[in-house]
């Protein structure tokens, strides 16, 4: 029987089965790894070029040395060009494609240099392959791409070495094959576990954040999250001098619905109110369940008269959607616009008082005192 954690992943990959959650993880990773990935690419490219010093002492033919120097120099130029172009990337998938191409290019360049060696030392060159495998494990990438490149490099090197030395150094070939395959297995298993644990922690933190900021019944923001959003928008509105309004929605006689039809019916009404209000407001507006039967909507860049129009639209939408509900489900709404000296309490209190005036008139919307 699969454990709860195992169902989070898309077997056999260490990636989350929920595509939207995986996308959020990748987006976070893109911003987290971007800067140091740029530095790593440049460092590895420079080190790869500096191995031309070792080539100078190992390669006897000047013609072959010049050819290897050309290959290493070309790779370094491409790395520098890539480093300069990375700032134009803006998503994880593109970055992964570029990094995979970088690793493939490094592998091909290494194998091309190895192929022109006159008397290659298989054991010595296998350490070069090992260094590349370790370097590839440090450069972020999707696990499956990193594993594929490491395997292709190892098999390519072993195949090329077999062709070049034949049966003269079979023990060296065997030793190189054991070392390199062991390195691939270890780095692959390590990176698999690392990526799996990172995603597991991300998923657990996401669930914790969901519990911390969301109302369990309606799925809307809860009061804590709404207050956080409201304080940020209030600060911005005061600094920019832009309008900001708040709208309070209170379900009338929810207790009567609970008493006559049961709490499940009351929950259904709450969900309906949440769904209808969310469909009616704008994308930039913030909707939250404020309390038991109260909802709050934060309306950025919105003066009070426009907030009152929004309240009317919500009221009409709710009345239309729940007109057949027995007993009748209705709501009272109140609005307020931010003042320069407002804090969250005074801002919300004026909208709350406006809502109670509305409730006193049987749900009709009545404008309260204006902001500014």
Secondary structure, DSSP 8 states (H G I E B T S, - for coil): ---TTGGGB-TTSSSBSSHHHHHHHHHHHHHHHHHHHHHHHHHHHHHHHHTHHHHHHH---HHHHHHHHHHHHHHHHHHHHHHHHGGG--SHHHHHHHHHHHHHHHHHHHHHHHHT-SS--HHHHHHHHHHHHHHHHHS---HHHHHHHHHHHHHHHHHHHHHHHTTTTHHHHHHHHHHHHHHHHHHHHHHHHHHHHHHHHHHHHHHHHHHHHB-TTT-SB-HHHHHHHHHHHHHHHHHHT--EEEEEEEETTHHHHHHHH-HHHHHHHHHHHHHHHHHHS-TT-EEEE-SSSEEEEEEET--HHHHHHHHHHHHHHHHHHTTT-SS---EEEEEEE--TT--HHHHHHHHHHHHHHHHHTTT---------
